[in-house]
Amino acid sequence: MNLPALSRDIRDVPVSVLAYIGDAVYEVYVRFHNCNHYDGKSGQLHRRSVSIVKAHAQAEAARRLMPSLNAEETAVFKRGRNSQPLSRSRHADPLDYVMATGLEALIGYLSLKQEDQRLAELMNMILEDQANEQKNIQTGSTHATEENTGADT
């Protein structure tokens, strides 16, 4: 994405703002990914997107991504994770919520620094993991259905 440059030093941006920007950027990446890889109407694409952007899915993505982060990225993630949230999610586990906030802060940081290549690299890793997880779930569902069908005969 070709966004305007940040007009202040990135170190002066509050972590809540990094997460705010990261939340939006993350969702846009997910929506573009879904439009490019899945057929369906907007409602179907929306449901698929929600399953990826919810706190639990973001927390899982953050856990898988941690070994791939450099020291600077890890520091930003931890700053976001350890920040005091202004609100609590009613639907998310508190640990998932803070992990998701850390991931969103990192995504916002990379976006505001205009590190588009690194941002794309991390988002592609996340989305590939999500796609593989969905395939595993579908494969497991198929086996369960076949087993149930065999038991009925």
Secondary structure, DSSP 8 states (H G I E B T S, - for coil): ------SS-GGGS-HHHHHHHHHHHHHHHHHHHHHHH----HHHHHHHHHHHHSHHHHHHHHHHHGGG--HHHHHHHHHHHHS--SS--SSS-HHHHHHHHHHHHHHHHHHHTT-HHHHHHHHHHHHHHHHHHHHHHHHHHHHHHHHHHHHH-
